[in-house]
Amino acid sequence: MRAIGWRAAMAEALYGADGFFTSAAAGPAGHFRTSVHASPLFAGALLQLVRRIDHALGRPDPFDLIDVGAGRGELLTAVHALLAADPVSAERGLRERVRWVAVEVAARPAGLPADIAWRPDVPDGIVGLLLATEWLDNIPLDLVEVDDAGRRRRVLVDPASGDETLGPAIDAADAFWLARWWPALREPGQRAEIGWPRDVAWADAVGSVRRGLALGVDYGHRRDDRPAHGTLTGFRGGRQVTPVPDGSCDVTAHVAVDSAAAGAGTAYEIVSQRVALRALGIDGGRPPLALASTDPAGYLRALSVAGAAAELTDPAGLGAHWWLLHGIGLAVESVVGDRR
């Protein structure tokens, strides 16, 4: 057995030469469903957010729209199409001012609009919106488990088989993070994912914004609700599978969202996707039944939209995702509005 730490194993399995995100032809959309893939309403809500940020910043030229962990460019492509058809954005000159940047380690996909730039790193000096949708959950990290003697030890894994064993005691940096952010890790058999590498990655991304909003969207947990045995898992072909770090599947774990947000060093808010999307006009409410008799086709269209909105805001599904909102040079309230 060739056992290594989970952080190193995840890095190679996801982002190595033959990694899941670098080599999978279909990209993430071929293996799991996110808000980006669920409905164009999500892109529509983000366009509304872009318009509000643009107004709050005084219509900067250019307006940077940065998608970190862009997959195959699906989200920027959808927003790009909506913006091209949006009369309000045309009136404000937003179409001509947006600078589109997809940040992704995979090769640029065919068919992407020519004005969407493709690069492997986050640019500096962003004025506009930096967005990271289900990116943090794929930042590699290590696992720790409490052994029978009550010692917290690093979990090692064989990348080829997924077989695990307990390794050495965790180091001081890991212990410091756990003491603050996962203090309930005490009983033999309990596990945790050590989230400080994600805190660093998110702080670096947020730090690239000079003026505007940094928005992270991901599934996760907070300090008072940490899972006793961690959340590491895998996805392949639309199904949850054993997380074997051999490059054949996604390897992911929920995000300690409070730790990531606090580590960015700026003012922040954390709200559920359900709350955030409702503040942007997506509520999942059904159309009035009377419309079915006066405009049957319109009723069916409205019903379809309501169903898509309900999926995005479902508190037992995508609606439970967390939005990490960091305003830099603007107030979050000015762009997201009422979040009660």
Buried (B, 14 or more C-beta within 10 A) or exposed (E): EEBBBBBBBBBBBBBBEEBBBBEBEEBBBEBBBBBBBBBBBBBBBBBBBBBBBBBBBEEBEEBBBBBBBBBBBBBBBBBBBBBEEBEEBEEBEBBEBBBBBBBBBBEBBEEBEEEBBBBEEBBEEBBBBBBBBBBBBBBBBBBBBBEEEEBBBBBBBBBEEBEBEBBEEBEEEBBEBBEEBBEBBEEEEBBBBBBBBBBBBBBEBBBBBBBBBBBBBBBBBBBEEBBEEBBBBBBBEEEEBEBBBBBBBBBBBBBBBBBBBBBBEBEBBBBBBBBBBBBBEBBBEBBEEEBBEEEEEEBEEBBEBBEBBBBBBBEEBBBBBBBBBBBBEBEBBBBBBEBE
